[in-house]
Amino acid sequence: MKCVFCGGKVEPREVTFVYDEDGDYFFIENVPAEVCSQCGEKTFSPKVTDELIRLAKRKLKPARRVEVPVFDYAIQVIL
């Protein structure tokens, strides 16, 4: 199979899906996807996409929590 964006070779992998809604972030790990080895574009099957949407709408107990530092580019970069 070829990437619809760049024509590169696509291979099955498990990836981390990042969801952001109004600054409310969460991650879903080990999501099956087709990933382009050339440009990195991720494609999900319709079944996986439906499940990701279902998970995004539910308030589930996370498997774990992580703390992530956040930087503001406009403040941090000295021109």
PDB file with SEQRES, HELIX, SHEET and CRYST1 records, atoms N, CA, C and O in Angstrom:
SEQRES   1 A   79  MET LYS CYS VAL PHE CYS GLY GLY LYS VAL GLU PRO ARG          
SEQRES   2 A   79  GLU VAL THR PHE VAL TYR ASP GLU ASP GLY ASP TYR PHE          
SEQRES   3 A   79  PHE ILE GLU ASN VAL PRO ALA GLU VAL CYS SER GLN CYS          
SEQRES   4 A   79  GLY GLU LYS THR PHE SER PRO LYS VAL THR ASP GLU LEU          
SEQRES   5 A   79  ILE ARG LEU ALA LYS ARG LYS LEU LYS PRO ALA ARG ARG          
SEQRES   6 A   79  VAL GLU VAL PRO VAL PHE ASP TYR ALA ILE GLN VAL ILE          
SEQRES   7 A   79  LEU                                                          
HELIX    1 AA1 PRO A   46  LYS A   57  1                                  12    
HELIX    2 AA2 TYR A   73  GLN A   76  1                                   4    
SHEET    1 AA1 3 VAL A  10  GLU A  21  0                                        
SHEET    2 AA1 3 ASP A  24  CYS A  36 -1                                        
SHEET    3 AA1 3 LYS A  42  THR A  43 -1                                        
CRYST1    1.000    1.000    1.000  90.00  90.00  90.00 P 1           1          
ATOM      1  N   MET A   1       0.843  -1.173   0.000  1.00  0.00           N  
ATOM      2  CA  MET A   1       0.000   0.000   0.000  1.00  0.00           C  
ATOM      3  C   MET A   1       0.893   1.243   0.000  1.00  0.00           C  
ATOM      4  O   MET A   1       1.984   1.235   0.570  1.00  0.00           O  
ATOM      5  N   LYS A   2       0.413   2.312  -0.649  1.00  0.00           N  
ATOM      6  CA  LYS A   2       1.178   3.549  -0.740  1.00  0.00           C  
ATOM      7  C   LYS A   2       0.469   4.682  -0.010  1.00  0.00           C  
ATOM      8  O   LYS A   2      -0.758   4.713   0.087  1.00  0.00           O  
ATOM      9  N   CYS A   3       1.267   5.607   0.496  1.00  0.00           N  
ATOM     10  CA  CYS A   3       0.755   6.782   1.190  1.00  0.00           C  
ATOM     11  C   CYS A   3      -0.023   7.655   0.199  1.00  0.00           C  
ATOM     12  O   CYS A   3       0.439   7.912  -0.913  1.00  0.00           O  
ATOM     13  N   VAL A   4      -1.192   8.099   0.610  1.00  0.00           N  
ATOM     14  CA  VAL A   4      -2.017   8.940  -0.266  1.00  0.00           C  
ATOM     15  C   VAL A   4      -1.450  10.355  -0.378  1.00  0.00           C  
ATOM     16  O   VAL A   4      -1.838  11.098  -1.280  1.00  0.00           O  
ATOM     17  N   PHE A   5      -0.541  10.741   0.518  1.00  0.00           N  
ATOM     18  CA  PHE A   5       0.021  12.089   0.499  1.00  0.00           C  
ATOM     19  C   PHE A   5       1.313  12.178  -0.303  1.00  0.00           C  
ATOM     20  O   PHE A   5       1.479  13.093  -1.110  1.00  0.00           O  
ATOM     21  N   CYS A   6       2.245  11.218  -0.085  1.00  0.00           N  
ATOM     22  CA  CYS A   6       3.552  11.335  -0.734  1.00  0.00           C  
ATOM     23  C   CYS A   6       3.909  10.145  -1.620  1.00  0.00           C  
ATOM     24  O   CYS A   6       4.897  10.195  -2.352  1.00  0.00           O  
ATOM     25  N   GLY A   7       3.116   9.074  -1.562  1.00  0.00           N  
ATOM     26  CA  GLY A   7       3.398   7.889  -2.356  1.00  0.00           C  
ATOM     27  C   GLY A   7       4.390   6.939  -1.722  1.00  0.00           C  
ATOM     28  O   GLY A   7       4.757   5.934  -2.332  1.00  0.00           O  
ATOM     29  N   GLY A   8       4.835   7.234  -0.509  1.00  0.00           N  
ATOM     30  CA  GLY A   8       5.784   6.367   0.191  1.00  0.00           C  
ATOM     31  C   GLY A   8       5.155   5.047   0.620  1.00  0.00           C  
ATOM     32  O   GLY A   8       3.938   4.875   0.555  1.00  0.00           O  
ATOM     33  N   LYS A   9       5.999   4.123   1.057  1.00  0.00           N  
ATOM     34  CA  LYS A   9       5.538   2.811   1.506  1.00  0.00           C  
ATOM     35  C   LYS A   9       4.873   2.936   2.877  1.00  0.00           C  
ATOM     36  O   LYS A   9       5.401   3.589   3.777  1.00  0.00           O  
ATOM     37  N   VAL A  10       3.717   2.307   3.020  1.00  0.00           N  
ATOM     38  CA  VAL A  10       2.957   2.329   4.267  1.00  0.00           C  
ATOM     39  C   VAL A  10       3.100   0.977   4.946  1.00  0.00           C  
ATOM     40  O   VAL A  10       3.020  -0.068   4.301  1.00  0.00           O  
ATOM     41  N   GLU A  11       3.316   1.009   6.274  1.00  0.00           N  
ATOM     42  CA  GLU A  11       3.468  -0.232   7.029  1.00  0.00           C  
ATOM     43  C   GLU A  11       2.653  -0.176   8.313  1.00  0.00           C  
ATOM     44  O   GLU A  11       2.459   0.898   8.882  1.00  0.00           O  
ATOM     45  N   PRO A  12       2.174  -1.331   8.770  1.00  0.00           N  
ATOM     46  CA  PRO A  12       1.386  -1.356  10.005  1.00  0.00           C  
ATOM     47  C   PRO A  12       2.283  -1.116  11.221  1.00  0.00           C  
ATOM     48  O   PRO A  12       3.384  -1.659  11.317  1.00  0.00           O  
ATOM     49  N   ARG A  13       1.790  -0.295  12.142  1.00  0.00           N  
ATOM     50  CA  ARG A  13       2.490  -0.007  13.397  1.00  0.00           C  
ATOM     51  C   ARG A  13       1.464   0.315  14.470  1.00  0.00           C  
ATOM     52  O   ARG A  13       0.294   0.562  14.180  1.00  0.00           O  
ATOM     53  N   GLU A  14       1.920   0.306  15.700  1.00  0.00           N  
ATOM     54  CA  GLU A  14       1.107   0.797  16.800  1.00  0.00           C  
ATOM     55  C   GLU A  14       1.642   2.177  17.164  1.00  0.00           C  
ATOM     56  O   GLU A  14       2.847   2.359  17.341  1.00  0.00           O  
ATOM     57  N   VAL A  15       0.736   3.148  17.275  1.00  0.00           N  
ATOM     58  CA  VAL A  15       1.120   4.540  17.516  1.00  0.00           C  
ATOM     59  C   VAL A  15       0.370   5.092  18.718  1.00  0.00           C  
ATOM     60  O   VAL A  15      -0.535   4.451  19.252  1.00  0.00           O  
ATOM     61  N   THR A  16       0.758   6.287  19.134  1.00  0.00           N  
ATOM     62  CA  THR A  16       0.041   7.003  20.178  1.00  0.00           C  
ATOM     63  C   THR A  16      -0.806   8.073  19.514  1.00  0.00           C  
ATOM     64  O   THR A  16      -0.291   8.914  18.777  1.00  0.00           O  
ATOM     65  N   PHE A  17      -2.091   8.041  19.773  1.00  0.00           N  
ATOM     66  CA  PHE A  17      -3.036   9.007  19.228  1.00  0.00           C  
ATOM     67  C   PHE A  17      -3.182  10.139  20.245  1.00  0.00           C  
ATOM     68  O   PHE A  17      -3.430   9.887  21.424  1.00  0.00           O  
ATOM     69  N   VAL A  18      -3.031  11.380  19.794  1.00  0.00           N  
ATOM     70  CA  VAL A  18      -3.144  12.549  20.662  1.00  0.00           C  
ATOM     71  C   VAL A  18      -4.453  13.258  20.353  1.00  0.00           C  
ATOM     72  O   VAL A  18      -4.753  13.557  19.197  1.00  0.00           O  
ATOM     73  N   TYR A  19      -5.224  13.523  21.394  1.00  0.00           N  
ATOM     74  CA  TYR A  19      -6.523  14.181  21.241  1.00  0.00           C  
ATOM     75  C   TYR A  19      -6.514  15.491  22.011  1.00  0.00           C  
ATOM     76  O   TYR A  19      -6.090  15.533  23.166  1.00  0.00           O  
ATOM     77  N   ASP A  20      -6.977  16.555  21.380  1.00  0.00           N  
ATOM     78  CA  ASP A  20      -7.046  17.871  22.015  1.00  0.00           C  
ATOM     79  C   ASP A  20      -8.397  18.489  21.704  1.00  0.00           C  
ATOM     80  O   ASP A  20      -8.771  18.664  20.544  1.00  0.00           O  
ATOM     81  N   GLU A  21      -9.113  18.813  22.757  1.00  0.00           N  
ATOM     82  CA  GLU A  21     -10.382  19.529  22.588  1.00  0.00           C  
ATOM     83  C   GLU A  21     -10.400  20.671  23.577  1.00  0.00           C  
ATOM     84  O   GLU A  21     -10.525  20.460  24.784  1.00  0.00           O  
ATOM     85  N   ASP A  22     -10.277  21.872  23.067  1.00  0.00           N  
ATOM     86  CA  ASP A  22     -10.282  23.084  23.893  1.00  0.00           C  
ATOM     87  C   ASP A  22      -9.238  23.039  25.007  1.00  0.00           C  
ATOM     88  O   ASP A  22      -9.520  23.418  26.144  1.00  0.00           O  
ATOM     89  N   GLY A  23      -8.034  22.574  24.677  1.00  0.00           N  
ATOM     90  CA  GLY A  23      -6.960  22.522  25.661  1.00  0.00           C  
ATOM     91  C   GLY A  23      -7.015  21.340  26.603  1.00  0.00           C  
ATOM     92  O   GLY A  23      -6.179  21.231  27.499  1.00  0.00           O  
ATOM     93  N   ASP A  24      -7.975  20.453  26.424  1.00  0.00           N  
ATOM     94  CA  ASP A  24      -8.089  19.234  27.225  1.00  0.00           C  
ATOM     95  C   ASP A  24      -7.456  18.111  26.418  1.00  0.00           C  
ATOM     96  O   ASP A  24      -8.048  17.629  25.453  1.00  0.00           O  
ATOM     97  N   TYR A  25      -6.256  17.692  26.806  1.00  0.00           N  
ATOM     98  CA  TYR A  25      -5.494  16.703  26.053  1.00  0.00           C  
ATOM     99  C   TYR A  25      -5.591  15.326  26.682  1.00  0.00           C  
ATOM    100  O   TYR A  25      -5.674  15.185  27.902  1.00  0.00           O  
ATOM    101  N   PHE A  26      -5.578  14.315  25.826  1.00  0.00           N  
ATOM    102  CA  PHE A  26      -5.301  12.971  26.308  1.00  0.00           C  
ATOM    103  C   PHE A  26      -4.680  12.150  25.199  1.00  0.00           C  
ATOM    104  O   PHE A  26      -4.801  12.469  24.016  1.00  0.00           O  
ATOM    105  N   PHE A  27      -4.014  11.089  25.608  1.00  0.00           N  
ATOM    106  CA  PHE A  27      -3.279  10.227  24.695  1.00  0.00           C  
ATOM    107  C   PHE A  27      -3.863   8.823  24.763  1.00  0.00           C  
ATOM    108  O   PHE A  27      -4.244   8.347  25.832  1.00  0.00           O  
ATOM    109  N   ILE A  28      -3.927   8.176  23.623  1.00  0.00           N  
ATOM    110  CA  ILE A  28      -4.335   6.772  23.575  1.00  0.00           C  
ATOM    111  C   ILE A  28      -3.165   6.013  22.955  1.00  0.00           C  
ATOM    112  O   ILE A  28      -2.821   6.226  21.792  1.00  0.00           O  
ATOM    113  N   GLU A  29      -2.559   5.129  23.742  1.00  0.00           N  
ATOM    114  CA  GLU A  29      -1.381   4.388  23.288  1.00  0.00           C  
ATOM    115  C   GLU A  29      -1.769   3.093  22.597  1.00  0.00           C  
ATOM    116  O   GLU A  29      -2.878   2.586  22.764  1.00  0.00           O  
ATOM    117  N   ASN A  30      -0.835   2.569  21.819  1.00  0.00           N  
ATOM    118  CA  ASN A  30      -0.951   1.256  21.167  1.00  0.00           C  
ATOM    119  C   ASN A  30      -2.119   1.175  20.190  1.00  0.00           C  
ATOM    120  O   ASN A  30      -2.818   0.163  20.128  1.00  0.00           O  
ATOM    121  N   VAL A  31      -2.323   2.241  19.431  1.00  0.00           N  
ATOM    122  CA  VAL A  31      -3.408   2.289  18.449  1.00  0.00           C  
ATOM    123  C   VAL A  31      -2.891   1.742  17.121  1.00  0.00           C  
ATOM    124  O   VAL A  31      -1.879   2.227  16.616  1.00  0.00           O  
ATOM    125  N   PRO A  32      -3.561   0.742  16.541  1.00  0.00           N  
ATOM    126  CA  PRO A  32      -3.119   0.218  15.246  1.00  0.00           C  
ATOM    127  C   PRO A  32      -3.329   1.259  14.140  1.00  0.00           C  
ATOM    128  O   PRO A  32      -4.389   1.877  14.037  1.00  0.00           O  
ATOM    129  N   ALA A  33      -2.292   1.433  13.320  1.00  0.00           N  
ATOM    130  CA  ALA A  33      -2.351   2.423  12.240  1.00  0.00           C  
ATOM    131  C   ALA A  33      -1.490   1.946  11.081  1.00  0.00           C  
ATOM    132  O   ALA A  33      -0.669   1.039  11.226  1.00  0.00           O  
ATOM    133  N   GLU A  34      -1.691   2.567   9.943  1.00  0.00           N  
ATOM    134  CA  GLU A  34      -0.811   2.411   8.800  1.00  0.00           C  
ATOM    135  C   GLU A  34       0.028   3.685   8.773  1.00  0.00           C  
ATOM    136  O   GLU A  34      -0.522   4.785   8.724  1.00  0.00           O  
ATOM    137  N   VAL A  35       1.366   3.548   8.804  1.00  0.00           N  
ATOM    138  CA  VAL A  35       2.247   4.706   8.899  1.00  0.00           C  
ATOM    139  C   VAL A  35       3.183   4.737   7.695  1.00  0.00           C  
ATOM    140  O   VAL A  35       3.798   3.730   7.344  1.00  0.00           O  
ATOM    141  N   CYS A  36       3.281   5.903   7.071  1.00  0.00           N  
ATOM    142  CA  CYS A  36       4.164   6.075   5.917  1.00  0.00           C  
ATOM    143  C   CYS A  36       5.606   6.138   6.402  1.00  0.00           C  
ATOM    144  O   CYS A  36       5.933   6.922   7.292  1.00  0.00           O  
ATOM    145  N   SER A  37       6.465   5.311   5.816  1.00  0.00           N  
ATOM    146  CA  SER A  37       7.872   5.290   6.200  1.00  0.00           C  
ATOM    147  C   SER A  37       8.620   6.503   5.651  1.00  0.00           C  
ATOM    148  O   SER A  37       9.737   6.791   6.080  1.00  0.00           O  
ATOM    149  N   GLN A  38       8.012   7.209   4.712  1.00  0.00           N  
ATOM    150  CA  GLN A  38       8.669   8.375   4.115  1.00  0.00           C  
ATOM    151  C   GLN A  38       8.287   9.680   4.816  1.00  0.00           C  
ATOM    152  O   GLN A  38       9.166  10.442   5.220  1.00  0.00           O  
ATOM    153  N   CYS A  39       6.987   9.945   4.966  1.00  0.00           N  
ATOM    154  CA  CYS A  39       6.554  11.232   5.538  1.00  0.00           C  
ATOM    155  C   CYS A  39       5.977  11.108   6.947  1.00  0.00           C  
ATOM    156  O   CYS A  39       5.775  12.121   7.617  1.00  0.00           O  
ATOM    157  N   GLY A  40       5.705   9.877   7.411  1.00  0.00           N  
ATOM    158  CA  GLY A  40       5.210   9.673   8.769  1.00  0.00           C  
ATOM    159  C   GLY A  40       3.703   9.827   8.933  1.00  0.00           C  
ATOM    160  O   GLY A  40       3.188   9.710  10.046  1.00  0.00           O  
ATOM    161  N   GLU A  41       2.993  10.086   7.843  1.00  0.00           N  
ATOM    162  CA  GLU A  41       1.532  10.239   7.917  1.00  0.00           C  
ATOM    163  C   GLU A  41       0.909   8.970   8.482  1.00  0.00           C  
ATOM    164  O   GLU A  41       1.268   7.862   8.084  1.00  0.00           O  
ATOM    165  N   LYS A  42      -0.035   9.139   9.420  1.00  0.00           N  
ATOM    166  CA  LYS A  42      -0.727   8.002  10.040  1.00  0.00           C  
ATOM    167  C   LYS A  42      -2.140   7.914   9.480  1.00  0.00           C  
ATOM    168  O   LYS A  42      -2.834   8.923   9.357  1.00  0.00           O  
ATOM    169  N   THR A  43      -2.557   6.708   9.144  1.00  0.00           N  
ATOM    170  CA  THR A  43      -3.910   6.459   8.662  1.00  0.00           C  
ATOM    171  C   THR A  43      -4.528   5.372   9.536  1.00  0.00           C  
ATOM    172  O   THR A  43      -3.894   4.359   9.830  1.00  0.00           O  
ATOM    173  N   PHE A  44      -5.781   5.602   9.948  1.00  0.00           N  
ATOM    174  CA  PHE A  44      -6.489   4.647  10.794  1.00  0.00           C  
ATOM    175  C   PHE A  44      -7.636   4.033  10.012  1.00  0.00           C  
ATOM    176  O   PHE A  44      -8.262   4.695   9.183  1.00  0.00           O  
ATOM    177  N   SER A  45      -7.908   2.764  10.280  1.00  0.00           N  
ATOM    178  CA  SER A  45      -9.034   2.097   9.624  1.00  0.00           C  
ATOM    179  C   SER A  45     -10.338   2.721  10.123  1.00  0.00           C  
ATOM    180  O   SER A  45     -10.357   3.342  11.186  1.00  0.00           O  
ATOM    181  N   PRO A  46     -11.423   2.562   9.368  1.00  0.00           N  
ATOM    182  CA  PRO A  46     -12.715   3.073   9.840  1.00  0.00           C  
ATOM    183  C   PRO A  46     -13.103   2.515  11.214  1.00  0.00           C  
ATOM    184  O   PRO A  46     -13.653   3.242  12.042  1.00  0.00           O  
ATOM    185  N   LYS A  47     -12.822   1.241  11.460  1.00  0.00           N  
ATOM    186  CA  LYS A  47     -13.161   0.627  12.750  1.00  0.00           C  
ATOM    187  C   LYS A  47     -12.376   1.289  13.885  1.00  0.00           C  
ATOM    188  O   LYS A  47     -12.943   1.607  14.930  1.00  0.00           O  
ATOM    189  N   VAL A  48     -11.076   1.495  13.680  1.00  0.00           N  
ATOM    190  CA  VAL A  48     -10.244   2.132  14.701  1.00  0.00           C  
ATOM    191  C   VAL A  48     -10.686   3.577  14.906  1.00  0.00           C  
ATOM    192  O   VAL A  48     -10.753   4.048  16.041  1.00  0.00           O  
ATOM    193  N   THR A  49     -10.985   4.277  13.828  1.00  0.00           N  
ATOM    194  CA  THR A  49     -11.449   5.663  13.921  1.00  0.00           C  
ATOM    195  C   THR A  49     -12.728   5.749  14.744  1.00  0.00           C  
ATOM    196  O   THR A  49     -12.855   6.622  15.603  1.00  0.00           O  
ATOM    197  N   ASP A  50     -13.663   4.866  14.493  1.00  0.00           N  
ATOM    198  CA  ASP A  50     -14.914   4.842  15.261  1.00  0.00           C  
ATOM    199  C   ASP A  50     -14.642   4.621  16.748  1.00  0.00           C  
ATOM    200  O   ASP A  50     -15.269   5.253  17.598  1.00  0.00           O  
ATOM    201  N   GLU A  51     -13.711   3.729  17.056  1.00  0.00           N  
ATOM    202  CA  GLU A  51     -13.377   3.448  18.454  1.00  0.00           C  
ATOM    203  C   GLU A  51     -12.675   4.646  19.105  1.00  0.00           C  
ATOM    204  O   GLU A  51     -12.930   4.947  20.271  1.00  0.00           O  
ATOM    205  N   LEU A  52     -11.803   5.325  18.371  1.00  0.00           N  
ATOM    206  CA  LEU A  52     -11.141   6.521  18.901  1.00  0.00           C  
ATOM    207  C   LEU A  52     -12.163   7.608  19.229  1.00  0.00           C  
ATOM    208  O   LEU A  52     -12.055   8.268  20.263  1.00  0.00           O  
ATOM    209  N   ILE A  53     -13.139   7.794  18.370  1.00  0.00           N  
ATOM    210  CA  ILE A  53     -14.200   8.774  18.616  1.00  0.00           C  
ATOM    211  C   ILE A  53     -15.003   8.382  19.851  1.00  0.00           C  
ATOM    212  O   ILE A  53     -15.327   9.230  20.683  1.00  0.00           O  
ATOM    213  N   ARG A  54     -15.322   7.099  19.966  1.00  0.00           N  
ATOM    214  CA  ARG A  54     -16.065   6.614  21.132  1.00  0.00           C  
ATOM    215  C   ARG A  54     -15.279   6.866  22.416  1.00  0.00           C  
ATOM    216  O   ARG A  54     -15.842   7.316  23.413  1.00  0.00           O  
ATOM    217  N   LEU A  55     -13.979   6.576  22.392  1.00  0.00           N  
ATOM    218  CA  LEU A  55     -13.140   6.789  23.576  1.00  0.00           C  
ATOM    219  C   LEU A  55     -13.027   8.273  23.920  1.00  0.00           C  
ATOM    220  O   LEU A  55     -13.003   8.638  25.095  1.00  0.00           O  
ATOM    221  N   ALA A  56     -12.957   9.125  22.906  1.00  0.00           N  
ATOM    222  CA  ALA A  56     -12.828  10.569  23.135  1.00  0.00           C  
ATOM    223  C   ALA A  56     -14.062  11.142  23.816  1.00  0.00           C  
ATOM    224  O   ALA A  56     -13.960  12.127  24.548  1.00  0.00           O  
ATOM    225  N   LYS A  57     -15.212  10.549  23.590  1.00  0.00           N  
ATOM    226  CA  LYS A  57     -16.459  11.058  24.162  1.00  0.00           C  
ATOM    227  C   LYS A  57     -16.728  10.546  25.573  1.00  0.00           C  
ATOM    228  O   LYS A  57     -17.573  11.096  26.279  1.00  0.00           O  
ATOM    229  N   ARG A  58     -16.016   9.497  25.991  1.00  0.00           N  
ATOM    230  CA  ARG A  58     -16.254   8.906  27.304  1.00  0.00           C  
ATOM    231  C   ARG A  58     -15.256   9.410  28.315  1.00  0.00           C  
ATOM    232  O   ARG A  58     -14.107   9.693  27.976  1.00  0.00           O  
ATOM    233  N   LYS A  59     -15.678   9.521  29.525  1.00  0.00           N  
ATOM    234  CA  LYS A  59     -14.786   9.886  30.624  1.00  0.00           C  
ATOM    235  C   LYS A  59     -14.333   8.599  31.303  1.00  0.00           C  
ATOM    236  O   LYS A  59     -14.958   8.125  32.252  1.00  0.00           O  
ATOM    237  N   LEU A  60     -13.241   8.047  30.801  1.00  0.00           N  
ATOM    238  CA  LEU A  60     -12.718   6.796  31.334  1.00  0.00           C  
ATOM    239  C   LEU A  60     -11.580   7.059  32.303  1.00  0.00           C  
ATOM    240  O   LEU A  60     -10.949   8.115  32.261  1.00  0.00           O  
ATOM    241  N   LYS A  61     -11.322   6.107  33.166  1.00  0.00           N  
ATOM    242  CA  LYS A  61     -10.186   6.197  34.064  1.00  0.00           C  
ATOM    243  C   LYS A  61      -8.931   5.885  33.246  1.00  0.00           C  
ATOM    244  O   LYS A  61      -8.848   4.823  32.629  1.00  0.00           O  
ATOM    245  N   PRO A  62      -7.954   6.797  33.233  1.00  0.00           N  
ATOM    246  CA  PRO A  62      -6.755   6.556  32.435  1.00  0.00           C  
ATOM    247  C   PRO A  62      -5.895   5.427  33.001  1.00  0.00           C  
ATOM    248  O   PRO A  62      -5.920   5.155  34.202  1.00  0.00           O  
ATOM    249  N   ALA A  63      -5.140   4.780  32.124  1.00  0.00           N  
ATOM    250  CA  ALA A  63      -4.223   3.721  32.546  1.00  0.00           C  
ATOM    251  C   ALA A  63      -3.097   4.302  33.393  1.00  0.00           C  
ATOM    252  O   ALA A  63      -2.587   3.640  34.297  1.00  0.00           O  
ATOM    253  N   ARG A  64      -2.711   5.544  33.096  1.00  0.00           N  
ATOM    254  CA  ARG A  64      -1.692   6.245  33.864  1.00  0.00           C  
ATOM    255  C   ARG A  64      -1.756   7.727  33.531  1.00  0.00           C  
ATOM    256  O   ARG A  64      -2.403   8.119  32.559  1.00  0.00           O  
ATOM    257  N   ARG A  65      -1.095   8.546  34.322  1.00  0.00           N  
ATOM    258  CA  ARG A  65      -1.020   9.990  34.084  1.00  0.00           C  
ATOM    259  C   ARG A  65       0.448  10.384  33.942  1.00  0.00           C  
ATOM    260  O   ARG A  65       1.324   9.782  34.562  1.00  0.00           O  
ATOM    261  N   VAL A  66       0.707  11.400  33.119  1.00  0.00           N  
ATOM    262  CA  VAL A  66       2.060  11.919  32.961  1.00  0.00           C  
ATOM    263  C   VAL A  66       2.030  13.436  33.142  1.00  0.00           C  
ATOM    264  O   VAL A  66       1.031  14.093  32.849  1.00  0.00           O  
ATOM    265  N   GLU A  67       3.126  13.965  33.621  1.00  0.00           N  
ATOM    266  CA  GLU A  67       3.262  15.412  33.748  1.00  0.00           C  
ATOM    267  C   GLU A  67       4.157  15.885  32.611  1.00  0.00           C  
ATOM    268  O   GLU A  67       5.233  15.330  32.393  1.00  0.00           O  
ATOM    269  N   VAL A  68       3.717  16.902  31.892  1.00  0.00           N  
ATOM    270  CA  VAL A  68       4.433  17.378  30.717  1.00  0.00           C  
ATOM    271  C   VAL A  68       4.740  18.862  30.868  1.00  0.00           C  
ATOM    272  O   VAL A  68       3.831  19.655  31.114  1.00  0.00           O  
ATOM    273  N   PRO A  69       6.013  19.253  30.724  1.00  0.00           N  
ATOM    274  CA  PRO A  69       6.312  20.681  30.769  1.00  0.00           C  
ATOM    275  C   PRO A  69       5.775  21.365  29.513  1.00  0.00           C  
ATOM    276  O   PRO A  69       5.812  20.795  28.423  1.00  0.00           O  
ATOM    277  N   VAL A  70       5.282  22.578  29.672  1.00  0.00           N  
ATOM    278  CA  VAL A  70       4.732  23.338  28.549  1.00  0.00           C  
ATOM    279  C   VAL A  70       5.503  24.644  28.429  1.00  0.00           C  
ATOM    280  O   VAL A  70       5.662  25.375  29.406  1.00  0.00           O  
ATOM    281  N   PHE A  71       5.978  24.927  27.229  1.00  0.00           N  
ATOM    282  CA  PHE A  71       6.720  26.152  26.961  1.00  0.00           C  
ATOM    283  C   PHE A  71       5.927  27.006  25.982  1.00  0.00           C  
ATOM    284  O   PHE A  71       5.217  26.486  25.122  1.00  0.00           O  
ATOM    285  N   ASP A  72       6.055  28.312  26.121  1.00  0.00           N  
ATOM    286  CA  ASP A  72       5.404  29.249  25.205  1.00  0.00           C  
ATOM    287  C   ASP A  72       6.467  29.800  24.273  1.00  0.00           C  
ATOM    288  O   ASP A  72       7.359  30.523  24.715  1.00  0.00           O  
ATOM    289  N   TYR A  73       6.389  29.476  23.014  1.00  0.00           N  
ATOM    290  CA  TYR A  73       7.367  29.887  22.025  1.00  0.00           C  
ATOM    291  C   TYR A  73       7.553  31.404  22.020  1.00  0.00           C  
ATOM    292  O   TYR A  73       8.682  31.889  21.950  1.00  0.00           O  
ATOM    293  N   ALA A  74       6.453  32.154  22.094  1.00  0.00           N  
ATOM    294  CA  ALA A  74       6.514  33.616  22.041  1.00  0.00           C  
ATOM    295  C   ALA A  74       7.284  34.200  23.218  1.00  0.00           C  
ATOM    296  O   ALA A  74       7.883  35.268  23.090  1.00  0.00           O  
ATOM    297  N   ILE A  75       7.280  33.529  24.345  1.00  0.00           N  
ATOM    298  CA  ILE A  75       7.980  34.015  25.528  1.00  0.00           C  
ATOM    299  C   ILE A  75       9.412  33.494  25.578  1.00  0.00           C  
ATOM    300  O   ILE A  75      10.320  34.214  25.993  1.00  0.00           O  
ATOM    301  N   GLN A  76       9.620  32.246  25.159  1.00  0.00           N  
ATOM    302  CA  GLN A  76      10.923  31.587  25.308  1.00  0.00           C  
ATOM    303  C   GLN A  76      11.958  32.005  24.264  1.00  0.00           C  
ATOM    304  O   GLN A  76      13.155  32.016  24.553  1.00  0.00           O  
ATOM    305  N   VAL A  77      11.515  32.344  23.069  1.00  0.00           N  
ATOM    306  CA  VAL A  77      12.449  32.630  21.979  1.00  0.00           C  
ATOM    307  C   VAL A  77      12.892  34.091  22.043  1.00  0.00           C  
ATOM    308  O   VAL A  77      12.074  35.011  22.054  1.00  0.00           O  
ATOM    309  N   ILE A  78      14.200  34.271  22.086  1.00  0.00           N  
ATOM    310  CA  ILE A  78      14.753  35.616  22.086  1.00  0.00           C  
ATOM    311  C   ILE A  78      15.184  35.920  20.657  1.00  0.00           C  
ATOM    312  O   ILE A  78      16.038  35.234  20.096  1.00  0.00           O  
ATOM    313  N   LEU A  79      14.601  36.926  20.089  1.00  0.00           N  
ATOM    314  CA  LEU A  79      14.914  37.276  18.701  1.00  0.00           C  
ATOM    315  C   LEU A  79      16.079  38.226  18.604  1.00  0.00           C  
ATOM    316  O   LEU A  79      16.467  38.617  17.503  1.00  0.00           O  
TER     317      LEU A  79                                                      
END                                                                             
